[in-house]
């Protein structure tokens, strides 16, 4: 197999966090980055002329904590919020998630192995500790979905998310490709 070319400022690289930079863990906060990943990211960022971004379903606070002290461009919560150049922006309207929390309360009471993660643009129901509950989790969220206009259901790896409809990782990459330093790249390279 030929060795791929080394990245240059003519490339833009977009990396997912879970499953790419970090192995999937039993619980979201149990993820650990290998030291070589943390050591390589600043070098890769410099080689790409700054055109390296993290595209993830996680929150901005999670990414900053895991990558500290490095602060990269990031699109988080599936593109609902992003940090590029000067500041943090959100493209997601504020939705009322209370009906979903109320619908999930009995499920969480009866199944403590489930984990609910609140985010600014949605919530994630993790069932990795109880994969046999996937259908019940899905049905509960699908039943609650009509109570939150403007929301959609997203399937992940042993996680179901109700999130603001519209923002996606693909749209986040397209937005980054319109701004410096990403706009000078020949093509985006997802990873």
N, C-alpha and C positions, 0 to 999 in steps of 0.2 A: 504494500500500500504506500503510495507516495506521501511524503510529508507535506502538509498544507503550507502555503506561504505564510511568513510571519506577518502579523498585522502592521499596517502603516496608517498614517493619517488619511489615506484614501478609503479606509474602511470605517464602518460604524458597526459596533457590536452591541447587541441587546441580549442580556442574559436573564433567565428566570432564576429565582432564588431556590425554591424548594424543588429538589430533584436535579438541579443543575449545579448550583454553587454548594448546596447542602443536601445531604441525604434526607429523605423523608423520615421523620421520627414518630414515635407513638403519640406524642402530644406536640402541638406547635411550638411551645416554648422550650421543649427538650432538644431542639435542633442545635447541633454544634458544627461550626465551620472548622475544617482542617486548617492548621497553621499555614500550610503552603498556599491555600486559597487566599487567605488574608495577605500573605506576602506577595502573591502574584498580581492581585488586582491593581495596586498602584502602578506597577511596571506596565501592565497592559493598558491602563488608562493613559499613561504618558505616551506609549507607543502609538496609540490611536489618536493622539492630539486632543484628548478629552472626549472623544466620541464613543464612550462606553457608558451604558445605562443598564440599570436593573429594572426589569418589567415583571411585576409580581402581583399576586392577590393579597399579599400581606400589607399591614399598615406601615406608614412611613416611620413611626416610632420603632417598630420591630426591626426594620431594615437598618435604621441608624444605630440601633443598639447592637445588632449582630456585626455590623461592619465597622464600628467605631475603632479608631478615630477617622476613618475614611468616610467622606461624604460625596457620594456619586450622584449624578442625575438619576432619578428614579420615577417610574410610574407605578403607583401602588393601588391597591384595591381594584385591580383589573382595569386600570386606566382612569378611575374616578378622580384621583388626586395625583399630582405630579410636581416634581421639583426639577426645574430646568433653568440654568443660568441664575438669575437674580432672586427667584422666590418660589414659593409653594402656591400652586393653583388647584382649584377644584372645578371640574366640569359637571359634577353631579348635583342635581337639585336635592334639597333637604327633604327627606321623606319621614313619615311617622312610622316607626318600626314597632310601636307598642302592640298593635294587634298580633304581630308575629310572636313577640315575647309572650303574650298571654296564651296564644295557641300552643306554644312549646312548653309552658310551665308544667302541665301535668306529665308530659312525656319525660321531661328532665327529672321530675320528682320520682317517677317510677323506674327510671333507668340512669342511675348516677354515673355509669360508665360513659355516657354521652357528654360532650363538652360543647358549650355554646360560647362563641367568640363574637363580641360586639365590635363593629367597625363603624367608621363615620358614614359610609355609603352602603351599609348593609350588615348582615350577620352571617356567621358560618356555624353550621352544626356538624361537629366532627363525630364520626361513629367508628373510627379505627379500632377502638377498644371493644366494639360490639357490632361487627360487620353484619351479623344476622338481623340487625334492626334497620338496615338500609331502606327496605320497602316502607316500613312504618314511618321512618323519618321523612322520606320523600312524600308520602301521602299527607302527613301533617303539614309540611311546608306548602304543598300544592293547594291544600284546603285553605291555608292562611293567605296565600298569594293574592286573591282578589280583594282582600281588605286593604292592600297597599297599592293603589294605582301608580303606575310608573316603575314597578319593580319586576324583576325576572328571576327565575330559578337557574342556577348554574351548578353543574356536576363537577366535582374534583375527585382526587384520589382519597376515598373514604371520607369525603366531606361534601355537604350540600350547602350552597350559599344562596341566600336571597339578597340581591343587590340592586342598586339603581340600574334600570335599563338604559342602554345607550353607550356608556363608556366601555371600551374593550381594550385589550392589550394591543391588538392590531391598530386601532385608531390612535393609541398612545404612541406607537412607533411612527406612524405617519406624521403626527404632530412634531415629534422630535426631529424627523427628517427635514422639516421646514426651518429649523432653527440651528444656529451655530452651536457647537462645531459639527453637528451631524449633517448639515445641508451640503457640506463639501464632499461627502462620501459618495462613492460610485453607486453603492447599493447597501441596504441594511443587511446584516448577517444575524439572524436570530439564533439563539442557542439555549 
